[in-house]
Amino acid sequence: LHDWTVKVDPDCVFFPTRLQAPLASLQGGDHAVYLNNCKFGMHGPLEVLSRKTVQVWAAGAQQCQDHFTKLCSGDCYWGEDLFID
C-alpha cells in the first residue's frame, strides 16, 4: 500500500516528483490528512489524500451518499470533487 493517493483530472499536467518534497514533510500513513488546493474546498484539478483519509472516506461513503440522495431527492449531479469535499 502507498501512503498517499493522488486523483488527477485528465486535463491536468502533473509532475509526481514535484509533490514528493511537500509530502515528505507531512505525516501520512495512520493520519487522516488531505491537501486543500482551493480556498473553497477540494475543487481543483488535483486531490491528494493520505491512506487513512481514503479509508475513513470509504467507510462513510454510503452514509454520505444516502444523506445527499435524500437531501437532493435523487442524484445531486455533483462531480467527484464536490462529493469528496
Distance bins in CASP14 RR format, pairs under 12 A and 6 or more apart:
PFRMAT RR
TARGET T0000
AUTHOR 0000-0000-0000
RMODE 2
METHOD distances of the structure
MODEL  1
1 28 0 0 0 0 0 1 0 0 0 0 0
1 29 0 0 0 0 1 0 0 0 0 0 0
1 30 0 0 0 0 0 1 0 0 0 0 0
1 50 0 0 0 0 0 1 0 0 0 0 0
1 51 1 0 0 1 0 0 0 0 0 0 0
1 52 0 0 0 0 0 1 0 0 0 0 0
1 54 0 0 0 0 1 0 0 0 0 0 0
1 55 0 0 0 0 1 0 0 0 0 0 0
2 16 0 0 0 0 0 1 0 0 0 0 0
2 23 0 0 0 0 0 1 0 0 0 0 0
2 28 0 0 0 0 0 1 0 0 0 0 0
2 29 0 0 0 0 1 0 0 0 0 0 0
2 48 0 0 0 0 0 1 0 0 0 0 0
2 49 0 0 0 0 0 1 0 0 0 0 0
2 50 0 0 0 0 1 0 0 0 0 0 0
2 51 1 0 0 1 0 0 0 0 0 0 0
2 54 0 0 0 0 1 0 0 0 0 0 0
3 19 0 0 0 0 0 1 0 0 0 0 0
3 20 0 0 0 0 0 1 0 0 0 0 0
3 23 1 0 0 1 0 0 0 0 0 0 0
3 24 0 0 0 0 0 1 0 0 0 0 0
3 26 0 0 0 0 1 0 0 0 0 0 0
3 27 0 0 0 0 1 0 0 0 0 0 0
3 28 1 0 1 0 0 0 0 0 0 0 0
3 29 1 0 1 0 0 0 0 0 0 0 0
3 30 0 0 0 0 1 0 0 0 0 0 0
3 31 0 0 0 0 1 0 0 0 0 0 0
3 33 0 0 0 0 1 0 0 0 0 0 0
3 48 0 0 0 0 0 1 0 0 0 0 0
3 49 0 0 0 0 0 1 0 0 0 0 0
3 50 1 0 0 1 0 0 0 0 0 0 0
3 51 1 0 1 0 0 0 0 0 0 0 0
3 52 0 0 0 0 1 0 0 0 0 0 0
3 53 0 0 0 0 0 1 0 0 0 0 0
3 54 0 0 0 0 0 1 0 0 0 0 0
3 55 0 0 0 0 0 1 0 0 0 0 0
4 16 0 0 0 0 0 1 0 0 0 0 0
4 19 0 0 0 0 1 0 0 0 0 0 0
4 20 0 0 0 0 1 0 0 0 0 0 0
4 22 0 0 0 0 0 1 0 0 0 0 0
4 23 1 0 1 0 0 0 0 0 0 0 0
4 24 0 0 0 0 0 1 0 0 0 0 0
4 26 0 0 0 0 1 0 0 0 0 0 0
4 27 0 0 0 0 0 1 0 0 0 0 0
4 28 1 0 0 1 0 0 0 0 0 0 0
4 29 0 0 0 0 1 0 0 0 0 0 0
4 31 0 0 0 0 0 1 0 0 0 0 0
4 33 0 0 0 0 1 0 0 0 0 0 0
4 34 0 0 0 0 1 0 0 0 0 0 0
4 35 0 0 0 0 1 0 0 0 0 0 0
4 46 0 0 0 0 0 1 0 0 0 0 0
4 47 0 0 0 0 0 1 0 0 0 0 0
4 48 1 0 0 1 0 0 0 0 0 0 0
4 49 1 0 0 1 0 0 0 0 0 0 0
4 50 1 0 1 0 0 0 0 0 0 0 0
4 51 1 0 0 1 0 0 0 0 0 0 0
4 52 0 0 0 0 0 1 0 0 0 0 0
4 53 0 0 0 0 1 0 0 0 0 0 0
4 54 0 0 0 0 1 0 0 0 0 0 0
5 19 0 0 0 0 0 1 0 0 0 0 0
5 23 0 0 0 0 0 1 0 0 0 0 0
5 28 0 0 0 0 0 1 0 0 0 0 0
5 29 0 0 0 0 0 1 0 0 0 0 0
5 33 0 0 0 0 0 1 0 0 0 0 0
5 34 0 0 0 0 1 0 0 0 0 0 0
5 35 0 0 0 0 0 1 0 0 0 0 0
5 46 0 0 0 0 0 1 0 0 0 0 0
5 47 0 0 0 0 1 0 0 0 0 0 0
5 48 1 0 0 1 0 0 0 0 0 0 0
5 49 1 0 1 0 0 0 0 0 0 0 0
5 50 1 0 0 1 0 0 0 0 0 0 0
5 51 1 0 0 1 0 0 0 0 0 0 0
5 52 0 0 0 0 0 1 0 0 0 0 0
5 53 0 0 0 0 1 0 0 0 0 0 0
5 54 1 0 1 0 0 0 0 0 0 0 0
5 55 0 0 0 0 0 1 0 0 0 0 0
5 57 0 0 0 0 1 0 0 0 0 0 0
5 58 0 0 0 0 0 1 0 0 0 0 0
5 84 0 0 0 0 0 1 0 0 0 0 0
6 12 0 0 0 0 0 1 0 0 0 0 0
6 14 1 0 0 1 0 0 0 0 0 0 0
6 15 0 0 0 0 0 1 0 0 0 0 0
6 16 1 0 0 1 0 0 0 0 0 0 0
6 18 0 0 0 0 0 1 0 0 0 0 0
6 19 1 0 0 1 0 0 0 0 0 0 0
6 20 0 0 0 0 0 1 0 0 0 0 0
6 22 0 0 0 0 0 1 0 0 0 0 0
6 23 0 0 0 0 1 0 0 0 0 0 0
6 34 0 0 0 0 0 1 0 0 0 0 0
6 35 0 0 0 0 1 0 0 0 0 0 0
6 37 0 0 0 0 0 1 0 0 0 0 0
6 45 0 0 0 0 0 1 0 0 0 0 0
6 46 1 0 0 1 0 0 0 0 0 0 0
6 47 1 0 0 1 0 0 0 0 0 0 0
6 48 1 0 1 0 0 0 0 0 0 0 0
6 49 1 0 0 1 0 0 0 0 0 0 0
6 50 0 0 0 0 0 1 0 0 0 0 0
6 51 0 0 0 0 0 1 0 0 0 0 0
6 53 0 0 0 0 0 1 0 0 0 0 0
6 54 0 0 0 0 0 1 0 0 0 0 0
7 14 0 0 0 0 0 1 0 0 0 0 0
7 34 0 0 0 0 0 1 0 0 0 0 0
7 35 0 0 0 0 0 1 0 0 0 0 0
7 37 0 0 0 0 0 1 0 0 0 0 0
7 42 0 0 0 0 1 0 0 0 0 0 0
7 44 0 0 0 0 0 1 0 0 0 0 0
7 45 0 0 0 0 1 0 0 0 0 0 0
7 46 1 0 0 1 0 0 0 0 0 0 0
7 47 1 0 1 0 0 0 0 0 0 0 0
7 48 0 0 0 0 1 0 0 0 0 0 0
7 49 1 0 0 1 0 0 0 0 0 0 0
7 53 0 0 0 0 0 1 0 0 0 0 0
7 54 0 0 0 0 1 0 0 0 0 0 0
7 57 0 0 0 0 0 1 0 0 0 0 0
7 79 0 0 0 0 0 1 0 0 0 0 0
7 80 1 0 0 1 0 0 0 0 0 0 0
7 81 0 0 0 0 1 0 0 0 0 0 0
7 83 0 0 0 0 0 1 0 0 0 0 0
7 84 0 0 0 0 1 0 0 0 0 0 0
8 14 1 0 1 0 0 0 0 0 0 0 0
8 15 0 0 0 0 0 1 0 0 0 0 0
8 16 0 0 0 0 1 0 0 0 0 0 0
8 19 0 0 0 0 0 1 0 0 0 0 0
8 37 0 0 0 0 0 1 0 0 0 0 0
8 44 0 0 0 0 0 1 0 0 0 0 0
8 45 1 0 0 1 0 0 0 0 0 0 0
8 46 1 0 1 0 0 0 0 0 0 0 0
8 47 0 0 0 0 1 0 0 0 0 0 0
8 48 0 0 0 0 1 0 0 0 0 0 0
8 80 0 0 0 0 0 1 0 0 0 0 0
8 81 0 0 0 0 0 1 0 0 0 0 0
9 37 0 0 0 0 0 1 0 0 0 0 0
9 42 0 0 0 0 0 1 0 0 0 0 0
9 43 0 0 0 0 0 1 0 0 0 0 0
9 44 1 0 0 1 0 0 0 0 0 0 0
9 45 1 0 1 0 0 0 0 0 0 0 0
9 46 1 0 0 1 0 0 0 0 0 0 0
9 47 0 0 0 0 1 0 0 0 0 0 0
9 79 0 0 0 0 0 1 0 0 0 0 0
9 80 0 0 0 0 1 0 0 0 0 0 0
9 81 0 0 0 0 1 0 0 0 0 0 0
10 45 0 0 0 0 1 0 0 0 0 0 0
10 46 0 0 0 0 0 1 0 0 0 0 0
11 44 0 0 0 0 0 1 0 0 0 0 0
11 45 1 0 0 1 0 0 0 0 0 0 0
11 46 0 0 0 0 0 1 0 0 0 0 0
12 37 0 0 0 0 0 1 0 0 0 0 0
12 44 0 0 0 0 1 0 0 0 0 0 0
12 45 1 1 0 0 0 0 0 0 0 0 0
12 46 1 0 0 1 0 0 0 0 0 0 0
12 47 0 0 0 0 0 1 0 0 0 0 0
12 81 0 0 0 0 0 1 0 0 0 0 0
13 45 0 0 0 0 1 0 0 0 0 0 0
13 46 0 0 0 0 1 0 0 0 0 0 0
14 37 0 0 0 0 0 1 0 0 0 0 0
14 44 0 0 0 0 0 1 0 0 0 0 0
14 45 0 0 0 0 1 0 0 0 0 0 0
14 46 1 0 0 1 0 0 0 0 0 0 0
14 47 0 0 0 0 0 1 0 0 0 0 0
14 48 0 0 0 0 0 1 0 0 0 0 0
15 21 0 0 0 0 0 1 0 0 0 0 0
15 46 0 0 0 0 0 1 0 0 0 0 0
16 22 0 0 0 0 0 1 0 0 0 0 0
16 23 0 0 0 0 1 0 0 0 0 0 0
16 46 0 0 0 0 0 1 0 0 0 0 0
16 48 0 0 0 0 0 1 0 0 0 0 0
17 23 0 0 0 0 0 1 0 0 0 0 0
17 24 0 0 0 0 0 1 0 0 0 0 0
18 24 0 0 0 0 0 1 0 0 0 0 0
18 46 0 0 0 0 0 1 0 0 0 0 0
18 48 0 0 0 0 0 1 0 0 0 0 0
19 25 0 0 0 0 0 1 0 0 0 0 0
19 26 0 0 0 0 0 1 0 0 0 0 0
19 35 0 0 0 0 1 0 0 0 0 0 0
19 37 0 0 0 0 0 1 0 0 0 0 0
19 46 0 0 0 0 1 0 0 0 0 0 0
19 47 0 0 0 0 0 1 0 0 0 0 0
19 48 1 0 0 1 0 0 0 0 0 0 0
20 26 0 0 0 0 0 1 0 0 0 0 0
20 48 0 0 0 0 0 1 0 0 0 0 0
22 33 0 0 0 0 0 1 0 0 0 0 0
22 35 1 0 0 1 0 0 0 0 0 0 0
22 37 0 0 0 0 0 1 0 0 0 0 0
22 46 0 0 0 0 0 1 0 0 0 0 0
22 48 0 0 0 0 1 0 0 0 0 0 0
23 29 0 0 0 0 0 1 0 0 0 0 0
23 33 0 0 0 0 1 0 0 0 0 0 0
23 34 0 0 0 0 0 1 0 0 0 0 0
23 35 0 0 0 0 1 0 0 0 0 0 0
23 48 1 0 0 1 0 0 0 0 0 0 0
23 49 0 0 0 0 0 1 0 0 0 0 0
23 50 0 0 0 0 1 0 0 0 0 0 0
23 51 0 0 0 0 0 1 0 0 0 0 0
25 33 0 0 0 0 0 1 0 0 0 0 0
25 35 0 0 0 0 0 1 0 0 0 0 0
26 32 0 0 0 0 0 1 0 0 0 0 0
26 33 1 0 1 0 0 0 0 0 0 0 0
26 34 0 0 0 0 0 1 0 0 0 0 0
26 35 0 0 0 0 1 0 0 0 0 0 0
26 48 0 0 0 0 1 0 0 0 0 0 0
26 49 0 0 0 0 0 1 0 0 0 0 0
26 50 1 0 0 1 0 0 0 0 0 0 0
26 52 0 0 0 0 0 1 0 0 0 0 0
26 53 0 0 0 0 0 1 0 0 0 0 0
27 33 1 0 0 1 0 0 0 0 0 0 0
27 50 0 0 0 0 1 0 0 0 0 0 0
27 51 0 0 0 0 0 1 0 0 0 0 0
27 52 0 0 0 0 1 0 0 0 0 0 0
27 53 0 0 0 0 0 1 0 0 0 0 0
28 34 0 0 0 0 0 1 0 0 0 0 0
28 35 0 0 0 0 0 1 0 0 0 0 0
28 48 0 0 0 0 0 1 0 0 0 0 0
28 49 0 0 0 0 1 0 0 0 0 0 0
28 50 1 0 1 0 0 0 0 0 0 0 0
28 51 1 0 0 1 0 0 0 0 0 0 0
28 52 1 0 0 1 0 0 0 0 0 0 0
28 53 0 0 0 0 1 0 0 0 0 0 0
28 54 0 0 0 0 0 1 0 0 0 0 0
28 55 0 0 0 0 0 1 0 0 0 0 0
29 49 0 0 0 0 0 1 0 0 0 0 0
29 50 1 0 1 0 0 0 0 0 0 0 0
29 51 1 0 1 0 0 0 0 0 0 0 0
29 52 1 0 1 0 0 0 0 0 0 0 0
29 53 0 0 0 0 1 0 0 0 0 0 0
29 54 0 0 0 0 0 1 0 0 0 0 0
29 55 0 0 0 0 1 0 0 0 0 0 0
29 56 0 0 0 0 0 1 0 0 0 0 0
30 50 0 0 0 0 1 0 0 0 0 0 0
30 51 0 0 0 0 1 0 0 0 0 0 0
30 52 1 0 1 0 0 0 0 0 0 0 0
30 53 0 0 0 0 0 1 0 0 0 0 0
30 55 0 0 0 0 1 0 0 0 0 0 0
30 56 0 0 0 0 0 1 0 0 0 0 0
31 49 0 0 0 0 0 1 0 0 0 0 0
31 50 1 0 0 1 0 0 0 0 0 0 0
31 51 0 0 0 0 1 0 0 0 0 0 0
31 52 1 0 1 0 0 0 0 0 0 0 0
31 53 0 0 0 0 1 0 0 0 0 0 0
31 55 0 0 0 0 0 1 0 0 0 0 0
31 56 0 0 0 0 0 1 0 0 0 0 0
32 49 0 0 0 0 1 0 0 0 0 0 0
32 50 1 0 0 1 0 0 0 0 0 0 0
32 51 0 0 0 0 1 0 0 0 0 0 0
32 52 1 0 1 0 0 0 0 0 0 0 0
32 53 1 0 1 0 0 0 0 0 0 0 0
32 54 0 0 0 0 1 0 0 0 0 0 0
32 55 0 0 0 0 1 0 0 0 0 0 0
32 56 1 0 1 0 0 0 0 0 0 0 0
32 57 0 0 0 0 1 0 0 0 0 0 0
32 58 0 0 0 0 0 1 0 0 0 0 0
32 59 0 0 0 0 0 1 0 0 0 0 0
33 48 0 0 0 0 1 0 0 0 0 0 0
33 49 1 0 0 1 0 0 0 0 0 0 0
33 50 1 0 1 0 0 0 0 0 0 0 0
33 51 0 0 0 0 1 0 0 0 0 0 0
33 52 1 0 0 1 0 0 0 0 0 0 0
33 53 1 0 0 1 0 0 0 0 0 0 0
33 54 0 0 0 0 0 1 0 0 0 0 0
33 56 0 0 0 0 0 1 0 0 0 0 0
34 41 0 0 0 0 1 0 0 0 0 0 0
34 42 1 0 0 1 0 0 0 0 0 0 0
34 46 0 0 0 0 0 1 0 0 0 0 0
34 47 1 0 0 1 0 0 0 0 0 0 0
34 48 1 0 0 1 0 0 0 0 0 0 0
34 49 1 0 1 0 0 0 0 0 0 0 0
34 50 1 0 0 1 0 0 0 0 0 0 0
34 51 0 0 0 0 0 1 0 0 0 0 0
34 52 0 0 0 0 1 0 0 0 0 0 0
34 53 1 0 1 0 0 0 0 0 0 0 0
34 54 0 0 0 0 1 0 0 0 0 0 0
34 56 0 0 0 0 0 1 0 0 0 0 0
34 57 0 0 0 0 1 0 0 0 0 0 0
34 81 0 0 0 0 0 1 0 0 0 0 0
34 84 0 0 0 0 1 0 0 0 0 0 0
34 85 0 0 0 0 1 0 0 0 0 0 0
35 41 0 0 0 0 0 1 0 0 0 0 0
35 42 0 0 0 0 1 0 0 0 0 0 0
35 44 0 0 0 0 0 1 0 0 0 0 0
35 46 0 0 0 0 1 0 0 0 0 0 0
35 47 1 0 0 1 0 0 0 0 0 0 0
35 48 1 0 1 0 0 0 0 0 0 0 0
35 49 0 0 0 0 1 0 0 0 0 0 0
35 50 0 0 0 0 1 0 0 0 0 0 0
35 53 0 0 0 0 1 0 0 0 0 0 0
36 42 1 0 0 1 0 0 0 0 0 0 0
36 43 0 0 0 0 1 0 0 0 0 0 0
36 44 0 0 0 0 1 0 0 0 0 0 0
36 46 0 0 0 0 0 1 0 0 0 0 0
36 47 0 0 0 0 1 0 0 0 0 0 0
36 48 0 0 0 0 1 0 0 0 0 0 0
36 49 0 0 0 0 0 1 0 0 0 0 0
36 53 0 0 0 0 0 1 0 0 0 0 0
36 81 0 0 0 0 0 1 0 0 0 0 0
36 84 0 0 0 0 0 1 0 0 0 0 0
36 85 0 0 0 0 1 0 0 0 0 0 0
37 43 0 0 0 0 1 0 0 0 0 0 0
37 44 1 0 1 0 0 0 0 0 0 0 0
37 45 0 0 0 0 1 0 0 0 0 0 0
37 46 1 0 1 0 0 0 0 0 0 0 0
37 47 1 0 0 1 0 0 0 0 0 0 0
37 48 1 0 0 1 0 0 0 0 0 0 0
37 49 0 0 0 0 0 1 0 0 0 0 0
37 81 0 0 0 0 1 0 0 0 0 0 0
37 85 0 0 0 0 0 1 0 0 0 0 0
38 44 1 0 1 0 0 0 0 0 0 0 0
38 45 0 0 0 0 1 0 0 0 0 0 0
38 46 0 0 0 0 1 0 0 0 0 0 0
38 47 0 0 0 0 0 1 0 0 0 0 0
38 81 0 0 0 0 1 0 0 0 0 0 0
38 82 0 0 0 0 0 1 0 0 0 0 0
38 85 0 0 0 0 1 0 0 0 0 0 0
40 81 0 0 0 0 0 1 0 0 0 0 0
40 82 0 0 0 0 0 1 0 0 0 0 0
40 85 0 0 0 0 1 0 0 0 0 0 0
41 47 0 0 0 0 1 0 0 0 0 0 0
41 81 0 0 0 0 1 0 0 0 0 0 0
41 82 0 0 0 0 1 0 0 0 0 0 0
41 84 0 0 0 0 1 0 0 0 0 0 0
41 85 1 0 1 0 0 0 0 0 0 0 0
42 48 0 0 0 0 1 0 0 0 0 0 0
42 49 0 0 0 0 1 0 0 0 0 0 0
42 53 0 0 0 0 0 1 0 0 0 0 0
42 57 0 0 0 0 0 1 0 0 0 0 0
42 78 0 0 0 0 0 1 0 0 0 0 0
42 79 0 0 0 0 0 1 0 0 0 0 0
42 80 0 0 0 0 1 0 0 0 0 0 0
42 81 1 0 1 0 0 0 0 0 0 0 0
42 82 0 0 0 0 1 0 0 0 0 0 0
42 83 0 0 0 0 1 0 0 0 0 0 0
42 84 1 0 0 1 0 0 0 0 0 0 0
42 85 1 0 1 0 0 0 0 0 0 0 0
43 78 0 0 0 0 0 1 0 0 0 0 0
43 79 0 0 0 0 1 0 0 0 0 0 0
43 80 0 0 0 0 0 1 0 0 0 0 0
43 81 1 0 1 0 0 0 0 0 0 0 0
43 82 1 0 0 1 0 0 0 0 0 0 0
43 83 0 0 0 0 0 1 0 0 0 0 0
43 84 0 0 0 0 0 1 0 0 0 0 0
43 85 1 0 0 1 0 0 0 0 0 0 0
44 79 0 0 0 0 0 1 0 0 0 0 0
44 80 0 0 0 0 0 1 0 0 0 0 0
44 81 1 0 0 1 0 0 0 0 0 0 0
44 82 0 0 0 0 0 1 0 0 0 0 0
44 84 0 0 0 0 0 1 0 0 0 0 0
44 85 0 0 0 0 0 1 0 0 0 0 0
45 80 0 0 0 0 0 1 0 0 0 0 0
45 81 0 0 0 0 1 0 0 0 0 0 0
46 81 0 0 0 0 1 0 0 0 0 0 0
47 53 0 0 0 0 1 0 0 0 0 0 0
47 54 0 0 0 0 0 1 0 0 0 0 0
47 57 0 0 0 0 0 1 0 0 0 0 0
47 79 0 0 0 0 0 1 0 0 0 0 0
47 80 0 0 0 0 1 0 0 0 0 0 0
47 81 1 0 0 1 0 0 0 0 0 0 0
47 82 0 0 0 0 0 1 0 0 0 0 0
47 83 0 0 0 0 0 1 0 0 0 0 0
47 84 1 0 0 1 0 0 0 0 0 0 0
47 85 0 0 0 0 1 0 0 0 0 0 0
48 54 0 0 0 0 0 1 0 0 0 0 0
48 84 0 0 0 0 0 1 0 0 0 0 0
49 55 0 0 0 0 1 0 0 0 0 0 0
49 56 0 0 0 0 1 0 0 0 0 0 0
49 57 1 0 0 1 0 0 0 0 0 0 0
49 58 0 0 0 0 0 1 0 0 0 0 0
49 80 0 0 0 0 0 1 0 0 0 0 0
49 81 0 0 0 0 0 1 0 0 0 0 0
49 84 0 0 0 0 1 0 0 0 0 0 0
49 85 0 0 0 0 0 1 0 0 0 0 0
50 56 0 0 0 0 1 0 0 0 0 0 0
50 57 0 0 0 0 0 1 0 0 0 0 0
51 57 0 0 0 0 0 1 0 0 0 0 0
51 58 0 0 0 0 0 1 0 0 0 0 0
52 58 0 0 0 0 0 1 0 0 0 0 0
52 59 0 0 0 0 0 1 0 0 0 0 0
53 59 0 0 0 0 0 1 0 0 0 0 0
53 60 0 0 0 0 0 1 0 0 0 0 0
53 84 0 0 0 0 1 0 0 0 0 0 0
54 60 0 0 0 0 0 1 0 0 0 0 0
54 61 0 0 0 0 0 1 0 0 0 0 0
54 84 0 0 0 0 1 0 0 0 0 0 0
55 61 0 0 0 0 0 1 0 0 0 0 0
56 63 0 0 0 0 0 1 0 0 0 0 0
56 64 0 0 0 0 0 1 0 0 0 0 0
56 84 0 0 0 0 0 1 0 0 0 0 0
57 63 0 0 0 0 0 1 0 0 0 0 0
57 64 0 0 0 0 1 0 0 0 0 0 0
57 65 0 0 0 0 0 1 0 0 0 0 0
57 80 0 0 0 0 0 1 0 0 0 0 0
57 83 0 0 0 0 1 0 0 0 0 0 0
57 84 1 0 0 1 0 0 0 0 0 0 0
57 85 0 0 0 0 0 1 0 0 0 0 0
58 64 0 0 0 0 0 1 0 0 0 0 0
58 65 0 0 0 0 0 1 0 0 0 0 0
58 84 0 0 0 0 0 1 0 0 0 0 0
60 66 0 0 0 0 1 0 0 0 0 0 0
60 67 0 0 0 0 0 1 0 0 0 0 0
60 83 0 0 0 0 0 1 0 0 0 0 0
60 84 0 0 0 0 0 1 0 0 0 0 0
61 67 0 0 0 0 0 1 0 0 0 0 0
61 68 0 0 0 0 0 1 0 0 0 0 0
61 80 0 0 0 0 0 1 0 0 0 0 0
61 83 0 0 0 0 1 0 0 0 0 0 0
61 84 0 0 0 0 1 0 0 0 0 0 0
62 68 0 0 0 0 0 1 0 0 0 0 0
62 69 0 0 0 0 0 1 0 0 0 0 0
63 69 0 0 0 0 0 1 0 0 0 0 0
63 70 0 0 0 0 0 1 0 0 0 0 0
64 70 0 0 0 0 0 1 0 0 0 0 0
64 71 0 0 0 0 0 1 0 0 0 0 0
64 76 0 0 0 0 0 1 0 0 0 0 0
64 78 0 0 0 0 0 1 0 0 0 0 0
64 82 0 0 0 0 0 1 0 0 0 0 0
64 83 1 0 0 1 0 0 0 0 0 0 0
64 84 0 0 0 0 1 0 0 0 0 0 0
64 85 0 0 0 0 0 1 0 0 0 0 0
65 71 0 0 0 0 0 1 0 0 0 0 0
65 72 0 0 0 0 0 1 0 0 0 0 0
65 74 0 0 0 0 0 1 0 0 0 0 0
65 75 0 0 0 0 1 0 0 0 0 0 0
65 76 0 0 0 0 1 0 0 0 0 0 0
65 78 0 0 0 0 0 1 0 0 0 0 0
65 83 0 0 0 0 1 0 0 0 0 0 0
65 84 0 0 0 0 0 1 0 0 0 0 0
66 72 0 0 0 0 0 1 0 0 0 0 0
66 74 0 0 0 0 0 1 0 0 0 0 0
66 76 0 0 0 0 0 1 0 0 0 0 0
67 74 0 0 0 0 0 1 0 0 0 0 0
67 76 0 0 0 0 0 1 0 0 0 0 0
67 83 0 0 0 0 0 1 0 0 0 0 0
68 74 0 0 0 0 1 0 0 0 0 0 0
68 75 0 0 0 0 1 0 0 0 0 0 0
68 76 1 0 1 0 0 0 0 0 0 0 0
68 77 0 0 0 0 0 1 0 0 0 0 0
68 78 1 0 0 1 0 0 0 0 0 0 0
68 79 0 0 0 0 0 1 0 0 0 0 0
68 82 0 0 0 0 1 0 0 0 0 0 0
68 83 1 0 0 1 0 0 0 0 0 0 0
68 84 0 0 0 0 0 1 0 0 0 0 0
68 85 0 0 0 0 0 1 0 0 0 0 0
69 75 1 0 0 1 0 0 0 0 0 0 0
69 76 1 0 0 1 0 0 0 0 0 0 0
69 77 0 0 0 0 0 1 0 0 0 0 0
69 78 0 0 0 0 0 1 0 0 0 0 0
69 83 0 0 0 0 0 1 0 0 0 0 0
70 76 0 0 0 0 0 1 0 0 0 0 0
71 78 0 0 0 0 0 1 0 0 0 0 0
72 78 0 0 0 0 1 0 0 0 0 0 0
72 82 0 0 0 0 0 1 0 0 0 0 0
72 83 0 0 0 0 0 1 0 0 0 0 0
75 83 0 0 0 0 0 1 0 0 0 0 0
76 82 0 0 0 0 1 0 0 0 0 0 0
76 83 1 0 0 1 0 0 0 0 0 0 0
77 83 0 0 0 0 0 1 0 0 0 0 0
78 84 0 0 0 0 1 0 0 0 0 0 0
78 85 0 0 0 0 1 0 0 0 0 0 0
79 85 0 0 0 0 1 0 0 0 0 0 0
END
